[in-house]
Amino acid sequence: MTNIYCKTDRAILILGVPDDRGVLFFPSNRADELPGLHLDVKPLLPIFDQLTGLASAVLKQDVARSLHLFDEFADEIAINDSDKGTVFVGTLSQVTKPEGGPWAVMPAILRALPKTRVRLPYLRAWQILQGGLKLNTKAVDPAELAKYFDD
């Protein structure tokens, strides 16, 4: 993990915590704002350390060894008219979802968000969690494909 710094004053960690069946649930620590774990960023400290501390505090256990932060993804978002934040995505291994708390699955989060540009970082985060960074897709020309099939 390289030392990544947050360019905004706020960070939102979209943290996937698996339950015992492997379904990812996402905690929130500010019910009146956007979903996720909100952090007031300390500018000169690497963001990974700050997000690890936040996740550990929310889950009430040390998650430093099991937190995987997708460092290829950091997306700016308008939290409100005057504040901007940066969305980070992470998952936990070796930690299962504790009981209680405001937890939601990603489809419920997306349905609850307003139908504005605020949804885009959450949609991209979902793509990351579904393996979007590892996909190697290629476009296929229909004419090229048709010559391999009998009609």
VENZIQUI-V320799 format. One record per residue. N is the residue number from 1. PSI is psi in whole degrees, -180 to 180 (999 if undefined). Layout:
BEGIN
N_PSI / N_PSI
END
This chain:
BEGIN
1_122 / 2_166 / 3_105 / 4_137 / 5_147 / 6_134 / 7_-9 / 8_171 / 9_-18 / 10_147 / 11_144 / 12_120 / 13_118 / 14_101 / 15_113 / 16_118 / 17_118 / 18_146 / 19_-170 / 20_-14 / 21_-5 / 22_4 / 23_132 / 24_128 / 25_151 / 26_116 / 27_156 / 28_143 / 29_-2 / 30_95 / 31_-25 / 32_-1 / 33_-167 / 34_150 / 35_151 / 36_179 / 37_114 / 38_141 / 39_132 / 40_115 / 41_138 / 42_113 / 43_-34 / 44_5 / 45_143 / 46_140 / 47_-30 / 48_-44 / 49_-40 / 50_-42 / 51_-35 / 52_-43 / 53_-41 / 54_-49 / 55_-40 / 56_-41 / 57_-43 / 58_-43 / 59_-7 / 60_39 / 61_156 / 62_122 / 63_12 / 64_-38 / 65_-19 / 66_-3 / 67_125 / 68_112 / 69_126 / 70_92 / 71_-7 / 72_-9 / 73_121 / 74_119 / 75_127 / 76_147 / 77_147 / 78_110 / 79_-44 / 80_-165 / 81_-29 / 82_-19 / 83_139 / 84_152 / 85_174 / 86_130 / 87_129 / 88_153 / 89_137 / 90_163 / 91_162 / 92_139 / 93_157 / 94_11 / 95_132 / 96_159 / 97_124 / 98_163 / 99_152 / 100_180 / 101_162 / 102_93 / 103_143 / 104_156 / 105_160 / 106_-41 / 107_-37 / 108_-37 / 109_-47 / 110_-38 / 111_-33 / 112_-20 / 113_149 / 114_152 / 115_65 / 116_-172 / 117_-12 / 118_-29 / 119_-26 / 120_-49 / 121_-33 / 122_-38 / 123_-42 / 124_-38 / 125_-41 / 126_-40 / 127_-41 / 128_-47 / 129_-25 / 130_5 / 131_17 / 132_-24 / 133_-19 / 134_-6 / 135_139 / 136_91 / 137_150 / 138_148 / 139_144 / 140_132 / 141_124 / 142_-36 / 143_-39 / 144_-41 / 145_-38 / 146_-31 / 147_-11 / 148_-6 / 149_140 / 150_134 / 151_999
END
